[in-house]
Amino acid sequence: MDISNEIRELNLSYLMLAQQMLQADRPSAMFKLGVGEDIADVITNLSPAQILRMASNDMLLCAFRFDDALLLNLLGNHGQENVAARIHATILAAGKPVERLG
């Protein structure tokens, strides 16, 4: 298995999905993706050729929110209080700063 190829495929999927989400419902997509206005603008305005160029990088372009153990535990909770746990996880995620172009 070639990790670089897997990363490039993930980058392509992420960029295409992010662009589609931003075009469909920008505020919701920005929240779900954890990006600010600057990055949302860049992603929205990428041409297909630019998406392919960016995706061909073997550096992961998306950021996972697995840096918070409580958030992970809440999202991974499959018990009966799943809805409450997901709401709590959403509130925690909403309090995290969004990414910005620096």
N, C-alpha and C positions, 0 to 999 in steps of 0.2 A: 504494500500500500504506500503510495506516495503522498505524504502529508501536504506538500506544496500544491499538488493538484486539488486535493480536498479543500484547502483553504481558498484557492481561486474559485472553485465551484460555489463555496459558501459565500464568498464576496459577491459573486454575480447574483446569486439568489437574493442576498440581503439588499443589494442596491436596487434590484428590480422591484422587490416587494416594498421597500421603503418608498420608492418613487410612486408606486401605485397607491400606497396608503396615504401619502401626502396629498396626492391629487384628489383622492376620494373624500378625505376628512382631515384637513390639515391639523387643527388643534388636537384631535384625538391621536393622530399619528405621531405628532411631536411628543405627546405625553408617553405613548407606548414605546416609542423608539428612544426616548430620553435625550432628544436633541433640541437645541434652541433654534431661533429664527434663522441665524446665519447658516447653520448646517442644513436646515430644512430648505432654504433657498438654493443652496448649492445642489443638493440632491434632486430637487424638483426640476432644475434647469439643465441637468445632464442630458446630453444627446446619447443615443444608443452607442455610438463609437466611444464616447467618453466613459460610459459605464463599462464597456468591454476593456478599455485601457486600464481603468482603475481596478477592475476585478482581477486583472492578470497579475497583479502584485501578489507576492506570496506572504504579505503581512495582513493579518486579520483586520478587516475594516470595522466590523461591528464590535461593540463592547457588551459583555455579559454583566448582569447585575448580581453576580454571585459573590460579591465582596461583603455581604451582610448575612451573617449566619441566621439571624432571626427571620429575615426576608426569605431565605432559602427554606427554612423549616416551615414557614407559613405556606409557601407555595407548594411544598411537597406533602402537605397534610392531606391525607385522603380519608379522614374520618368524617363523622356526621356533621361536624362544625366546619366543613369545607368552605361554605359560602362566607361565613364570618371570617375565616382565616384569609381567604382571598381578598376580602374587603380591607382587612387590616394590612395585608401585604401591599395593596394598592395605595393605601394612605402612607405607608412607609416609603414606597417608591416615589410618591409625589413630593415628598420632602427632600429628595436627593437633588442636588444641582444638575441642570442639564449641561450637555457638552456645548462648547462654543468654539468658534474659530479664533485662534489666538493671534 
